[in-house]
Structures are given as structure tokens and as C-alpha cells.
Amino acid sequence: MSLKCGIVGLPNVGKSTLFNCLSNAKAQSANYPFCTIEPNIGTISVPDDRLEKLEFLVSPEKVVPTTMEIVDIAGLVKGASKGEGLGNQFLANIRETDAIIHVVRCFDDGNVVHVDGSVDPVRDKEIIDTELQLKDLETIEKRIQSLSRIIKSGDKDAAKEHDLAIRIKDALEGGNSARTLEVDDKEAPIMKSFQLITAKPVMYLCNVDESSVKSGNAHVDALKEAVKNENAEVLVLGAAIESDIIELETYEERQMFLDELELEEPGVNRLIRSAYKLLNLDTYFTAGEKEVRAWTIKKGMTAPQAAGVIHTDFEKGFIRAEVMTYDDFVNFGSESAVKDAGKFRVEGKEYVVSDGDIMHFRFNV
């Protein structure tokens, strides 16, 4: 599935360092603004402990994790909505993503230049929020003008769109992002059609130094307080530390490093899983002797739609899905044991796939 998370933030907050850690791609990383000009795109594997357990039980020839795309986007500065810096390019690139990882600098280091001269994560967040809101305001005002003309012909659907657009405009003018607006099931598709940047789900990533990676610091606390009403996750991670971890050659060396920092796993693992969740994604598995594989689906997909992720023919000729839960498979130890326990199910076209389902599809084309 071609869903992307965009990494955004002011220049010099650690976006490209983080991107390199996530993708192992060598995006240029340097101590000056606009080092990243073209967006770097990395396809990353999503860590999932369930795959290891399935591998142990099935002993397949290969194991294939699910993946997602991360985009490292050029740093934004004040005035971007009017084309300052690389503003127009930034805004075009971020519009193409499905969710936003907003990296905020929460560390003090005189050797790393801050584009605004001092470390203030709340101010930095508000700069980006304001620029994105101004761009969305421009977009929604154009839409309102267009809808006003259509309404004169008596188009009721246009009137509903217009009402929502006015509410969005009011929110943006009040300094609030479009995602803070409560919309019902009928309004949600209309909101999506407006293609607003600030309607995208967001996660804040506090980039901290080594001493703050476990418990945070005053900068992190200030940001958490500032975003407490946004219904957004706040993660704490040290990009420099993550960079050191990926340079270590063996699992044992990495584990020793993590133990010294009193961390259970690399921060990027938590970040990838959170980004996956931010994109509203679930995972189902196929498990056989040749391959154990994780497949990415949008939450709420039906069995035929999930089958279509493997191949469009599976969806077109869908007959039924044979399903068992991950927990049942692990508890009973094999497919035959799951069947003997009466936990193996046959589901039809209306079945909504659950995260962790292990599935076989029957189809005819």
C-alpha cells in the first residue's frame, strides 16, 4: 500500500539524521539549513514480534515483514506559505503524504545552529503550524468562492460542502488546524476532498540528547503541555543515539548499548510502529512452509479487499477466507490444532479483517 509518512520540522532539528536511522538510506545531513532540498523517500520494514513467533512455529523458507514509506521533507521556515525559503516545494511535498511526523528540537547544543537562534520547541511547533494553516486558509477560501457560485444553482450537496468549508475557515483563522474540527461520518469524505495539509494526522517527535532519552526534559514537558488538546501522540527519541546504534555491527553490541541507556529497544522501532498506527493501518498474516508474510491493510478493510492487497485477481474472484487469530495459532501451535479446537473459521465477503488475523483465501478467476 502506497501510504507515506512525511518527516517535517524546521531546519537543523534532526530530520535527515532520523530519516537515515529509519531507512538506512544515506540522506545528506549537515549543520546548515536547506541541506535536504529534494525529498528523500525510504521504504522501511515495520518491526513486529509476531513474525518471529510465526517463524519459530512454521519454519518457513523466508519471512517477509510489512513495510511503509517515510519521506524526509526540506526544512520549513517562517514565511513558507508565501514562498519563503523552500516553502512552495515543502508544501507541495507534504501535501502528497498521508500523515505527518513533526520533529521538534528538544536539546541544547551550541555546536548545532538553530535557525531562529534559540531552542524553543513550542515556538518552533507554532511556526510550522501557522505556515500550514495559512496555506490551508488560502486553499479553503478558493474553495468557498467556487462553492458560492455553485450554490446559486440550488445544489444541496454544494451547500453542505460550503457550510463545512466556512467552519474550517473559522477554525484556521482562530489558529487551529483542520484536524481539530469535529466532523461526522457524512462530513469526513468532504473534509478529505478538500486536501488540507492540517487535516492530516500528526505525531510530535521530540529529538533529545542522551541524558534525556529515557525521561525527557523541560523542553519535552513544555511541548507536551502545548499539544495536550490536540489528541496527538508525543514520542521522545534521540536521533544522534539512534544513529550510533545503527553503526554497531552486531545484535549483541546494539543490545549492550541499549542496556547502558536502560532502553528496551531502539527508539526508531517505537517510532515506526507509532507511524504505522498513525496511518490507520493493520496487519494480517499468511503463513505456510514457503513463506510467512505480513500484509498491510487499512483498518476496516473487508476480506476481499485484504485479498486484493496480495493480487487484484484474489479480490475479483474472491470466494471465501479461511481465518484463525494469531493468538489461537500461537496457543495451539499449528493450523491443524486450531481446527481441532474449533477455532478455525470460514468467512465471506462481509467479514472485516482484524489486526493479527492469519488468512488463506479461496478464489476463482
N, C-alpha and C positions, 0 to 999 in steps of 0.2 A: 504494500500500500504506500502510495507516494505522499505521506504526510510529513511535514517538516516543522521542526522547532528552530526558531531564529534566536541566536545569541546577540543581544543588544546591550548597549551601555555607552557611556561617554568614552572618549579616547583614554588609553592608558589605565583601564580598570582591570585588565587581565583577561579580556575576551579571547584573544588569539592563543594565549598560553593554555587557557581552559579547553579551547577547541582542539589543540594539539593533543592534550591529555585524553580527550574523548575519542578522537578518531585515529590517533597516531599518525595523522597527516601532518606534514611539516609546514603549516601556515607560517608565514613570516611573522616574527614577534620582536618588536623593538620599542625602545623607550622614547617614542615621539608620536604625536597624533597622526591619524590617517595612514598608519602603516598598512592596514588592511583596506584595499580600495575595491577590488573585485571580491564578491562574497565567496568564501571557501565553503564547499559542501562536503561533508563526511558522512559515510554510511557506517553506523556503529551497531555492534551486537548488544542486545539487551540481556543483562545478567539475569538468570533465572535458575534458582537452586533446584527447581523441579526437574529440569533437564538432566541433572547429574543423577538424580534418583531413578529416572526412567532409563537412563543409560545402564545403570547398575542392574536393573531388573530385566531389561530386554536384551542387552549385549548386542546392539546393532552394529552394522559396518561403519556407519557415520552418524554424527549428531549435528543438527543444523539449528542454531538459535534464531530467534526472530530479530529483525533489525529495524532501525529508524534513521531518518536523516536529520542532521544538525547543520545549520547554516551559520557561519561566522560573518556578521554584517559590519560594515565600516562604522567606526565610532561617530556618534551624532553630537553636534554642538548646538548651542543657543542660536536660534535663527534658521534652523534646518528647514522648517516649514516654508520659509521664504527663499530656500535655495542656498543658505549659508553653508560653508564647508562642503561636504559631500551630501548635503541634505536631500536633494531630489533623488539621488541614486539610493541613498539609505532608505528613503520612504518607499521607493518602488520595490526594493528588495524585501523589505519587511512585510509589505502587502501580500507577497507571494507565500508567506509562511502561514502555518495553521495555529501556532501558539508561540509565546514569547518567553525566553529565559532572560530576565533583566539582571545583568551583572552589575553589582554596586561595590565600589571600593570601600572596604571597611578596615583598612590597615594604614598605619603611618610609616612612611619611608621617604626620607629626604632625597634619596637617590633616584626615586621614580617620580617624574614630573606629573603634577596634576594640572589638567587643562585649565582649571579655574583657580589654581594657586593654593588651595587648601582642601583637606579631607572633610567632607560633609555629605554623608550618604543621603540624607533626607533632601537636601538641596539638589543633589545630582539626580535623584529619582524624579523630583518635581520638574527639572529642566526637560527631561525626556518626556514625561507625561504631558507637559504643556505643549511641546512641539508636535506630538502625535495628536493631541486634542485639537490644536489649531488646524492641522491638516484635515482631520475628520470634519471639523466645522465647515471648512471650505467645501468638502465633498457633500455634506448633508444640505448645505444652503443651495447648492446647484440642484440637488435632487428635489428640494422643496419647490424651487422655481418651476421645474419640469412638471411636477405633480399638480401644481396650482393650475397650470394650463389644461391638464387632462381632466381635472375635477369639473371644470366648466361644462364638460360634455355629459356630466351625470354619472361618471364611472365610480361606483361604490367602493370597489377594491382600491382605487387610487385614493379615495378619501381616507380609508383605513391606513394606507401607507403614509399619507400626509400627516395624519394625527400622530403616528409613531415618530415620524421624522421631526415633528415640532418638539415632541418630548425629548428626543435625543439632542436636538439643538439646544434646548434649555439646560440639559444636563452638562453639555460641553461648555456652554457659556458660564456655567457655575463652577467650572474647573474639575468636573467629574468625567471619568472615562465612560464610554458607551456600555461597557460590561457591568457597570454598577447599576444600570437601569433594570428593573424587574419587568420581564416580558412574559406573556402567556404562550401557550402552545401554538396559537394561531399567529402570534406576532413574531415568534422566533425565526421562521423562514424569511419573513420580511426583513428583519434585522440582518440576517445573513446576506440577503440580496444587496444590501447597501454597501457591503465590503468595507466596513470601517476597521481601521487599524486597532482602535482602542476597544473594539468588541472582542478581540482575541483573548483567550485565557492567558494569564501571566503567572510566572513564578519568579520570586526575587531570590537571587543568589548572592550572598554576602561573601566576598573574597577577603579572607582574613590572613594574618600572619600565623606562624607556627604556634605561638603561645595562646592563640585564641581559637584554634580549630576545634577544640573539644567543648568549650563552654561559652564561646562568643566574647564580646567586649561591649564597651559603651556605644560604639558606632552601630553594632548589631541591634542593641536594645532600642536605640533611637529609631532605626528603620522599622523594627517590628511594631513599635508604637504608632508610627506614621501610617502603616498599612493595615492596622488591625481591623478596619471596617471594610476591607477590600475582598475578603474571602479568598485570599491568595496565600499559597504556601511560601514560607521563607526558609531557605536552606543555608547552612554555614559550611564553607569549604575553603581550603587554602590551595589556590591554583599552583603556587610555587611548590608546595609539598607534593601535590599530585604529579607535577612534572618530575620531581625527584623519584617518585615511586615507579613511574613507567620506565625510567632509565635503569632500574635494577633488573638483572637478568633472570633471576630465579624466583620461584614462588616463595621459597624459604627466606630469601633476602627481603622480599617485599613484606612477608609476614612479620619478620623481626622488626622492620622499620615501623610497621603499624602498631606492634606491641609496645614499642618505645613511646609512641604517641598516645597509647591507650585507646586505639581505634579498632573497631571490629572488622572494618573493610575500607577500601579506598572510597573517598567521597564521591568520585565520579560514578561509582556503582549506584549510590543513592540518588544521584542526580539523574542518571539515565532512567531509572525506574520511575522517578517522580515526573520526568518529562513524558514518559510513556503514558502515565496516568493523566497528565495534563492534556494530552491529545485525545483523551477519552477512548483509549484502546484497551482491548482484552486479548488474551492468548488462548488458543486451543492447540491441541497436540495430535499428531498422527504418530503411531508407534508400531514398528514392525522390525523384522530382522535386518532388512536392508537399511532402514533409516528411522531415527527418532527425530521429529522435527516440530518446531514451534511455529505457529502461523498467527499473523497479526490480523485482527478484525476490529471494526468499530463496535463499541458497546451497543447492544440491542440488535445485532445482525441475526437474521434467521439462518437456519441450517443451509438452505440453497445458496444464500449469499456467502456464507462461510465457505461452502464448497467451491464457489466461484473464485475465491482467492487462490485456490490451487490451480484451477483451469476453468475458463468460461464454459467449456463443454460440461463440466460437472454441475454447473448451475442450470444450464439449459435442459439437460436430461435427468435432472435430479429425481430419484425415486424415493429414497429414504436415507436416514442417517442412523448408524448404529453407535450408541453413545454409552460411555461409562465415565464416572468422575475420576479425577486424578487421585483423590483421597481413597476411593474404593479400590482403585488399581494398586496403590501402594499398600493398603491394608491387607488385601487378599493375595497380592504378589504376582498375579498373572491374569490374562484375559479369561482363560477357562475357569479359574477360581471365582472370578467376578460373576461369570454366567451361572456357575453352580450355586452361588449365593443369591441369585435372583436380582442382581443389581445391574445387569446389562439391559439397556433399553433400546427400543426401536422408535425413532421419532420422524414425524412428517414435515411437510413444508412450512408449517406454522411455528415450529419449535425455535425458540430464541436461545442461542448458544450462550453458555455460561463460561466465565473465565476458568480455565483448567480442564474443560471437557476433553476427553480423548475420543476421537471420532474416526469412523470408517464411513465412506459414502458409497451408496449404490446408485448408479446412473445408467442411462441408456440414450445414446445419440443416434 
